[in-house]
Amino acid sequence: MTGPAAGLDAAHGGDHALELAGVGRRFGALTALADISLKVKAGERRAVLGSNGAGKTTLFNTITGDFAPTSGSIRFFGEDITGFPVHERIRRGLRRTYQVSLLFAGLSVIDTIFLACRGVSRRRFSLRRPGPDEPTRAQAERIMHAVKLDESRDALVGALSHGQQRQLEVALALAGAPRFILFDEPAAGLSPAERRDLVQILTQLPAHIGFIIIEHDLDVALRVAERVTMMHEGRIFREGTPDEIESDPEVQAIYLGGGHG
Ligand SMILES: Nc1ncnc2c1ncn2[C@@H]1O[C@H](COP(=O)(O)OP(=O)(O)OP(=O)(O)O)[C@@H](O)[C@H]1O
């Protein structure tokens, strides 16, 4: 094995952040996910692509615990989390972002990030007012810098551009000590300049934080991911490097709408 994945194998003793074995999810008669087996190494950056209704968001919901799978098992850093509630998965370092914004318009950027850091810290139930040198304040400042929002530090969330709000959502996923993040279409609705910022933010995340990104913008997905998993009608039908996926005729036929390049 060569490239970034080889180093990861050595560094993590072959450990996987995520291991899905035979995961399925039905909604009544509809099979949204069928027999999904997927391994993502610790620190790996993976894109999951597929047309509308392929099952990508359902896949995220089963990993986070929002939906229980109807079959199969899910391991997170070796631990079977299949039956765990959402908060137990968060406690172990799993994070996600949503397609639809869940931000509070009336809070400032720094307060939003601070509260997110506080919410996942062990001091969240403390009755003492946090002081100016409280460690979560410093963490909030670092995260704000990592998502390029320094200049909007005291702006209200409702006054941010759509792109800045998406950057803030990435910040929320970085609160606490994330080990793995699920990004659900973070580039949706962004301008070309905002997309470039997002690519930079994602590629500059600390190396130990792995992620899966669902993204319709191929340019973004293939630039930030080391490996790509293609889904179609609830199943995985291809996995490979961005180059392999981009030049695959079947991928082109199904996902890129024909044109066997
Ligand atoms: N809560 C639900 N109840 C019933 N059916 C659902 C539910 N969530 C998803 N589905 C169905 O499961 C299938 C997969 O949907 P899913 O949202 O996972 O696809 P997707 O690949 O994320 O699509 P998109 O790119 O449009 O977000 C679809 O047929 C969808 O209608």
The ligand as a Tripos MOL2 file, in Angstrom:
@<TRIPOS>MOLECULE
LIG
   31    33     1     0     0
SMALL
NO_CHARGES

@<TRIPOS>ATOM
      1 N1        -37.6350    8.7940    7.7160 N.pl3     1 LIG1
      2 C1        -37.8980    8.1800    6.5680 C.ar      1 LIG1
      3 N2        -39.0990    7.5680    6.3560 N.ar      1 LIG1
      4 C2        -39.3640    6.9430    5.1950 C.ar      1 LIG1
      5 N3        -38.5010    6.8670    4.1500 N.ar      1 LIG1
      6 C3        -37.3130    7.4580    4.2850 C.ar      1 LIG1
      7 C4        -36.9340    8.1530    5.4910 C.ar      1 LIG1
      8 N4        -35.6750    8.6550    5.3260 N.ar      1 LIG1
      9 C5        -35.2950    8.2820    4.0820 C.ar      1 LIG1
     10 N5        -36.2580    7.5690    3.4610 N.ar      1 LIG1
     11 C6        -36.1890    6.9880    2.1100 C.3       1 LIG1
     12 O1        -34.9860    6.2300    2.0550 O.3       1 LIG1
     13 C7        -34.3710    6.3810    0.7700 C.3       1 LIG1
     14 C8        -32.9740    6.9120    0.9570 C.3       1 LIG1
     15 O2        -33.0720    8.2780    1.4000 O.3       1 LIG1
     16 P1        -31.7960    9.1280    1.8370 P.3       1 LIG1
     17 O3        -32.2900   10.4450    2.3280 O.co2     1 LIG1
     18 O4        -30.9490    8.3300    2.7330 O.co2     1 LIG1
     19 O5        -31.0390    9.3120    0.4420 O.3       1 LIG1
     20 P2        -29.8500   10.2950    0.0670 P.3       1 LIG1
     21 O6        -28.8720    9.4880   -0.7200 O.co2     1 LIG1
     22 O7        -29.3520   10.9570    1.2940 O.co2     1 LIG1
     23 O8        -30.5750   11.3460   -0.8800 O.3       1 LIG1
     24 P3        -30.3140   12.9360   -1.0590 P.3       1 LIG1
     25 O9        -29.0530   13.0400   -1.8560 O.co2     1 LIG1
     26 O10       -31.5220   13.3680   -1.8210 O.co2     1 LIG1
     27 O11       -30.2230   13.5490    0.3220 O.co2     1 LIG1
     28 C9        -35.2700    7.3110   -0.0430 C.3       1 LIG1
     29 O12       -36.1150    6.5080   -0.8400 O.3       1 LIG1
     30 C10       -36.0590    8.0500    1.0300 C.3       1 LIG1
     31 O13       -37.3210    8.4490    0.5350 O.3       1 LIG1
@<TRIPOS>BOND
     1     1     2 1
     2     2     3 ar
     3     2     7 ar
     4     3     4 ar
     5     4     5 ar
     6     5     6 ar
     7     6     7 ar
     8     6    10 ar
     9     7     8 ar
    10     8     9 ar
    11     9    10 ar
    12    10    11 1
    13    11    12 1
    14    11    30 1
    15    12    13 1
    16    13    14 1
    17    13    28 1
    18    14    15 1
    19    15    16 1
    20    16    17 2
    21    16    18 1
    22    16    19 1
    23    19    20 1
    24    20    21 2
    25    20    22 1
    26    20    23 1
    27    23    24 1
    28    24    25 2
    29    24    26 1
    30    24    27 1
    31    28    29 1
    32    28    30 1
    33    30    31 1
@<TRIPOS>SUBSTRUCTURE
     1 LIG1         1 GROUP 0 **** ****
